[in-house]
C-alpha cells in the first residue's frame, strides 16, 4: 500500500471511530496518519489531518492554525477551506456574547499611525500584525498596557526591538501572522488589532487575517492598512445600503 492509501485508510478509520464515540482511538489514528504524512514530506495532508484531530479534541484555535498553514501551501485546497470554516464556526459559537466592531481602513502610513494614537486606551491589549521595525509599535506602546508585536522577518524584528527597547510592555513574536495559536498563548483576547502585512500587498491576505482575528480575539476595533483595498472601496460608486447585515457589520451574532 502506498503512502497516500495508508493515510486515507487511517483517516477513514479515525472517522468511523469518532462516529462510534471512540474519540481517543480516532485521535490516535489521525495522529498516526499525520506522522506518516510528515515523514513522507507531504505538509498539506499533514496539516489537514492535524486540523481534523484538533477539532475532534475540542481545540478549534489549533485547528484553525493548521488549516491556515495548509492554505498557505495550497490556496485552492477545498478541504482546508472547509476545516477553516468549521474551526471559525466553533470559535464563534464557543465565545461569550459580544456586540459591535469598529473597522478602520487606510492606505497611508501616517493615517495608520494616527489610528494608533486615537483609538488606544491605557488598559488596552493590542495585537499588531506586521510590526516590521516598530515605527507604529512605539506609538501604541506609549498609550496602551500591552502590545503583542508580530513580525515574520528576523532583521525587521531585531530592529523593532532596538527601536522599542525602552518599553517593557511590548512582547515581540517572530511568527507568521496566520499562526494564531502562538499569538493566543500570550494574548487570548485583544482590544485592538492593527494589520499592515505589506500595505501594497493584494487585499485578500489582509481580509483573511481580519476575519480570523475578529473571531479568535474579539477586539472592539480592527485597523487595516492596505493600498489596494482602500482604493477598491473608494472606487465603488455605491453599495446596497439596505442589505441584510452580514458578519462584518454584525460579527458576533
Secondary structure, DSSP 8 states (H G I E B T S, - for coil): --HHHHHHHHHHHHHHHHHHT-HHHHHHHHHHHHHHHHHTT-HHHHHHHHHHHHHHTT-HHHHHHHHHHHHHH-TT-HHHHHHHHHHHHHHHHHS------EEEEESSHHHHHHHHHHH--TT-EEEEES-TTSHHHHHHHTTSSEEEEE---HHHHHHHHHHTTT-TTEEEE-S-TT-HHHHHHH-S--SEEEE-S-TTS-HHHHHHHHHHHHHHH--SEEEEE-HHHHHHHHH-----TTS---TTTSTT-
